[in-house]
């Protein structure tokens, strides 16, 4: 080979299509895939529990009648139920040809929701900083920096809660909110002419703003409890990024708001903008306020990092999101509308993000940064060991005896005898949450629902107590069963079968008995 002649080696295969360069995986892609695998297995290793039966029942009712579904868990009309959002309708449409049950849909939905959540975290943090390790630490802090008191709540992205709630619409709504915030932050940048910008969604100009508004509208319909935190965060991000409110800029964000409102208004299954007519849902969320200190104090580790950001710029997006979300949570507490406790995850996220960004900053680690990192490491260990370790460590591999996720019994043994839509009277908490997911109806729904007057629901609960009372007579029980079309009793061992009931099956694990009544 003569001197001065440069010989270029031929590049073959897929690498040639990228000019000979292989794109390296980012740290977040590597750890995100590992997290997805671990949490999917953790979600699948325990029986579905808690509100999974409700969401399975929603799919079953939509499969039975897509246009006019019945109440999710009772033998009543379902018009006006917020559980019938576009995502639930899409699940039912896909479940029909696939032959999936409601339980099967909820099981398979978990990994999908987790994928949306993980990509949303990565995209949102990328808008804040290009540091490759920032989303990794954000994921770590977002799942572990909560508190040292366990609260199983579907609207919490904590590790233990994710183990039981991955298949719930609330998890999907949180992931979509992070995507919406990322797209909002990208659009709101001053240094890029937004009207000509083509963002990661592939939509430029006015269509991009309409698309973002549509996304916020879908979040409202998928999980109404996530909508207010999502919109509050969006307002904070826009206020932080957009400083020059020229008429074209205001018009584009007005289009976003109009698109969101339009999506909410045109949805035919329920009125997404109507306030709840009772305080039933508030009562369910009251315990979140009562346990808030013990369930969230570890996240305060990120307060110094967030304060530094606010000190550098009063318009820092994370600082403004933190302020607005805290106001939402505080308003709910002061006004007695406890449903706003669902905004807690959004109030803690700026603390967790700010801590991750601060600890991944380039340059030497000074004394203050080392101290912050040490405190963060201790807080992560405290959260993992006191609450979340059992979420990923099976009891067979657990040398300590960490608190495990709940293992509720399944009710296939009873459901195989009960026809779809037949009414069941039960006194068991697990049975009341689960049995409707197989197709039957409950005499008294466990969860409040705007499509059922709360006074009527409580009246039905009182009828269950009256039926099971030792003082009740056979005539009274028969009259109640006839009036409410009760066909089955599913009773725990604490209540003896009435004399007119005929036992059909029983559970060896729980001692519960299924009996037929009403002819």
Secondary structure, 3 states (H helix, E strand, C coil): CCCCCCCCCCCCCHHHHCCCCCCCCCHHHHHHHHHHHHHHHHHHHCCCCCCHHHHHHHHHHHHHCCCCCECCCECCECCCCCCCCHHHHHHHHHHHHHCCCHHHHHHHHHHHHHHHHHHHHHHHHHHHCCCCCHHHHHHHHHHHCCCCCCCCCCCCCCHHHHHHHCCCHHHHHHHHHHHHHHHHHHHCCCCCCHHHCECCCCCEHHHHHHHHHHHHHHHHHHCHHHHHHHHHHHHHHHHHHCCCCCHHHHHHHHHHHHHHHHHHHHCCCCCCCCCCCCCHHHHHHHHHHHCHHHHHHHHHHHHHHHHHHHHHCCCCHHHHHHHHHHHHHHHHHHHCCHHHHHHHHHHHHHHHHHHHHHHCCCCCCCHHHHHHHHHHHHHHHHHHHHHHHHHHCCHHHCCCCCCCCCCCCCCHHHHCCCCCCCEEEECCHHHHHHHHHHCCEECCCCCCECCECHHHHHHHHHHHHHHHCCCCCHHHHHHHHHHCCEEEEEECCCCCCCCCCEEEEECCCCCCEEEECCC
